[in-house]
Amino acid sequence: MTPMPSAVARALERIDRLDPALHAFIEVWPDEALAREREAVARRLPLGGLPFAVKGPSGIRSFAARRLIAAGGVPVGATSVPGPGTHWQTWGRGAHGRTVNPWRADRTPGGSSAGSAVAVAAGMVELATGSDGAGSVRIPAAWCGVFGLKTTNGLLPSPDRSGLASAGVLARSAAAAEPYLRQVLDGHETPATAPPLKMPTPVPVPIRRALALPQPLPLPLPLPLPLPAVYSEDLGFADVDPEVAAVVGRAVDRLVAAGTVRLVERDARLLDPVGAWTAVRGGAPDDPEAVRVRRTNDERLAALLAGGALLLTPATPNRPHGHEGPGDFYSTALTWAFNLSGHPAASLPAGFTGDGCPVGLQLVAARGADLRLLAAARAVEDVLPAARRPPAR
């Protein structure tokens, strides 16, 4: 009887077969990956040779990648990120060319964690690391039909000096993302009552035994249902594609009908963060208007999320744009407010538009409630249709 190929061998086979068309990877490390897998299995490490991908050329040196490797995860390659030539970041360039959306090759996968989302969606890896400074995990997750989570800003080390970017993960589902949170977060959550984040200095968080093998982390406990939640189609300022809004609206209705979510009436209008985000990214966090916008939105979010409530929105205001770019449209309109505020946020598959483009439902929780957000996401995905794999993959 022919032995079953190992998880890493299967991942490498799919990369070899699919990536010439999808262009999700910039590098693949087959020999090193197979050697790491043998060692992880022999040492009986917690992840037991789980194949994963890292974002971009520097991803292998990230805190998250080092934690996953220490726990027996196996990096099989580095995924594509945007190349030079445009200011917009919702695209990627792999070793074989421009990264394409696995659902529609004429559309972008989103970015900047472009290749990570495509690799997960096409089943080339179980999960992939990402980073999110304006929506760079959540947008490609939404447009590729997978789960993507941005952790609380400052919870994990980040090289981003502005403090806007936070580590994240992309996986087929919230349940499949659990190994990342189990090993990388090591059970740590900052208090939900943490004061507003001050940029550009990240919140100092003591992370126990930073690179040592983590202790087993209990699974997130099921949360009492229904989950209190506030739904906003546009946060009071975004111009949302009506079909995207309809897909997300139907998903929310389904959650309410199933008893998973209980909608509460709270004012979900925020100030448009575009100017404040741009000021912080440009090195001017003390700009008076930026300070005003951030303070106001922090106060409104504190009221919105009081008592453990979630905020639900579309992950993006638009469907995936073509490879020529988004034009003047901000695909980040509904995501970057939470990079400014520091709240953890996730995108889950909500359904598809009529032209076959995936749509994401964004969940936002209180600062530091990353594990509770994962538990909420698991409850939500139990009700929504299971994420599909792109055709002919």
N, C-alpha and C positions, 0 to 999 in steps of 0.2 A: 504494500500500500504506500502510495506517495505521501510523504509527510506534508502537513499543511504549512504553507509559507508563514513566516513570522509576521507580526504586525508591521515591523519596519520594512521587511521585504515587500509586503503588499503595498505599503505607502510608496516605496521607491518605484515599484512597477507602475503604479497609477501616475506618478509624476512623469516617468519616462514616456508613458503612452499619451497623457493628456496635455502636458505642459507645452509641447511644441505649438499647440493651437491656442492655449489660454494665456501663456506668457506670465505665469504667476511667480516664477522663481528667477532670481538673479544668479544663485549658486545652489548646487546640490552636492551633498557630501556622503555618497553611498558607502564607501569603505569605513569611514569613521563612524557613521551611524550604525552599521552592523556590528562593529566592535563594541560600541557603547551599549548596544542592546544586549549582547552576550554578557557583558559585565554586570549590567543592571539585573538581569535574570539570575546570574550566578550569585550575586550578593543579596538577592531577594529584597531589593529596594522597593519602596512603596508604589511607585508608578510602573515598575516592572517592564521598562522598555517602551513606554507610551510614545509614539512618534509625534513630534510637533514641529512647527516651523517658527522661525524668528523673523521679525520685521526688519527688513533693510540690512545693509552691510554691517551695521554696528550692533544689530540685535542680539548677537551671540554673547556680547559683553554686558547685556542689561542685567539688572538685579533679578528680574523675573526668570530669565533664561538660566541664570546660574542656580537659582533655587530649584527650578524644575530638573535640571541636570543632576543636582545633588540628591534629588529624590528618585532618580532613576528614569527621568524623561529623556528622550533621545531627539536632539535636533537633527532634522534631515536636510535642512537647507535654509537659505535666506530668501525672503520674498520681496517682490517688487514694491517700489515706492515711486512717487513722481520724479521724473527726470527734469533736466533744465529746459527752459524755453517758455514756460507759462507761470503766471502768478497764482493760478488756480490749482488746487491740490487734490481734486477728486479724480485722479487717474494714476496709472503706474506704468513703468517700463521694465519688462523682464529681459532675460538673457536672449530670448528669441524675438523680441519686439514689444509693441504696445500691449499692455494687459487688457484683456477684454472681459466683459461681463459674461459669465457662463450661461445666463439665461437668454441674452441677446448680444451677439458679438458686435453689433453696431452701436452699442451703448457702453459707457464707462462703468467700471465696477464701483466707483467711488474711491475715496482715499482720505488720508494718505496711506492707510493700511490696506492698500489695494490688493496686493498679491496675497496677503494673509487671508482676506475674505474669500478670494477666489479659490485658494487652495483648500479651505475648509468646505466651501459650497460644493466643490467638485469631488470631495471625498479623498483628496490627496493626503490630507493629514487629519488627525482627530481634533486638534486645536492649534491655534497660532497666537503668538504674542502680537500686541499692537501698542500704540500710544495715541493719545487723543488730546489735541490742543484746541480744537474747535468743533470736533465731531469726527475725528479721523478714525475712530473705531466704529462709532454708531452709524455713520453714513454708509460706509461700505457694507456693514452688516445688514442694514436695511435694504440696500440695492442688490445684494447677492442672496438674500433670503436666509440669513443665518443669525445666530445670537451674538451680540457684541456688548461688552460691558466696559465702561470707564470707571475706574476706582476713584474714591475720594481723593481730591488733590492733596498732596503732601503725605498721604498714607504710605506710599512707596517712593524710594529714591527716583528722581528724574533729572536728566541733564538739562532740562529746559530752565533757563535762568529767569524767564518771565513768571514762572509758576503756573502757567496756564495748562501745560501738558501733564497728563497723568497716565500711568501705565494701564493697560487694558488687555482684554483677551477676546478672541473670536472662536466660536465653537458651533457645532451643529445645533446645540440646544443649551438651555441653562443647565440642565443636568450634566451635559458633557463638559461644561465649563467648570464644574465643581473641582476636578483635580487641580486646576490652576489656583483657585481661591484657597483650597485646602492646604496646598504646599507653599504658595507665595505669600498669602496673607498670614498664614500661621495662626489663624483664629483671632487676630488683633482687629479690634474696631475702636475708632476714636469715639468719644461721647457724642451722642446725638445733639447735645446742647453746646457743642463746641462753638466758640465765637467765630464771627465771619473771618474768612481767610484774608491775610494781608499779603499782597503781592509786592515785589517779586520773590520774597523769601518764602519757601514752602514751609508749611507747618512742621515743626520738628516732632517726629514721632519715634519713640524708642521701639526698634524692631528687634525682638529677642533673637539672639544667636543668628545674626544676619545670614551667614552662609553655612551654618551647620545644618545637619539633617533635621527637618522639622519633626515635631511630635505629632502623632495622629490628631487630627482635628475632627470633632464631631460633625456629622452632617447637619446642615441647617435644619432646624426643627420645622415641621409644618406650622404655618401661621394660622391663627383662628380666622375662619371665613364667616362672612364676606370681608374682604379687605376694604377699608375706607379709602376712597380715591376721588380726586378732582380731575375732571376731563376738560381739556382746552384744545380746541382745534387749531388755534393760531397764536396763543399767548398774548393776544390783544394787538398784535402788530404785523404778523407774518402774512404774506399773500400765498395761500395754500391752493395747490391744484385741486379742483373740486373732486376729481376721481380718487386722488390720494386720500382726501378727507373722508370720502364715502367709505373706502376700504377700512380705514381705521375706525370710523364710527360704527360700522357693522361689527368689527371685532369687539369694541367696547360693549355694544348691545349684547353680544353673545356672552361676555363675561358677567354682565349684570343678570341676564336670564338664567345663567348657570348657578348663581349664588356665590360666585367667586369674588365679585367686586360690588361694593355698595357706593354709589355716587353721592357725594356730599356737595352742597352748594357753598362754594367759596369763590371769591374773586380771583381769577387766575391771570389777570392782566399784568404783564411785566413791561418795563421800559425796554425798547429796542436796544440791545447791547452792542450794536456794530461799532459805534464811536468809542465806547469804553474798551471793548476788546482790542480795537486797533491801537488805542493809546497805550494800553498795557503791553501789547506785543511790541510796540515801538519804543519801549523803555521809559514811558511817561505815566507810571501808575498813579502819580499824585496829581495828574491833570484834574482840575476842579470838576469838570463835567463828568469825567470818568468816575471820580469818587462819588458824586451825587447819584449817578445811575446805579453803581454797585451797591451803595448803601440802601437805596430805595428797593432794589430788587431783593437784596438780602432780607429786608424787613418783610416784604411781601411773601417771599418763599418760606420764611419762618412761620407765618400765619397759615400758609397753604398746607404745609407739611406737619402742622401741629397734631399731636396725638397719634403719630405713626402713619398719617395718611400718605398716599402716593400721589404723584402728579402724572397724569397720562396725556401724551400728545402724539401726533405723528412724529416719526424720527426725522423726516425731511419734509419740506413743503412741496417738493417736486419729485417726479420719477427720475430714473437715471437719464442723464443727458447724453448727447452724442459725443464722439471723440473730439469734436471741434471745440468743445467747451460749453460752459453754462451761460455764456453771455454776461449780462448784467445781473443775473439772478443769483442770490445767495442760498446755496444748498445748505449752508450752516445756520440758517435763520432760527431754527428751533433747537439747536444743540449748543451753540457757544455760550449762551447765558449760563450754563452749568459748569463751564470751564472757568468763567469769571467768579461764580459763587462757590465752586469747589464741590458741589453735590455729586454723589455717585449716580450714574444714569446708565440705562441699558436699552438696547433695541432688540425686539423680538419680531419674528415673522408674523405679519398680520393678514397677508393675503396678496393678491395680484391685481394689477390694473387690467383693463380689457386687452391691452396690447402686450401682455405677458411680462410686465415688469414687477418685481417684488416690491412690497411696501412694508415698512417697519413701524411698529408701535413702540414709542419711547416710554419707559418707566423711570421716574426720578424719586429718590428717597432722601431722607435726612442725611446730613454729613456724618460719615463714619458708619452708616448702616449698610455697609456693603454686603455682609452675609444675609441680613434681613431682606435686602433687595434681591439677592439670588433666590431666597426662599419664595419671595413674592413672584418672581419670574417663573419659577417652577410651577407654582399654582396656576399662573396665567397660561402657560404653555400646555398644561394638562387639559385645558378647555378648548384652546384654539387648534385648528387643524395642524397636524404634525408637519414640520418643515420637509419639503420635498427636495430631491436631488435633481439638478438640471437634467434635461433630456439628453439621451445618448451619452451619458457619462458613466 
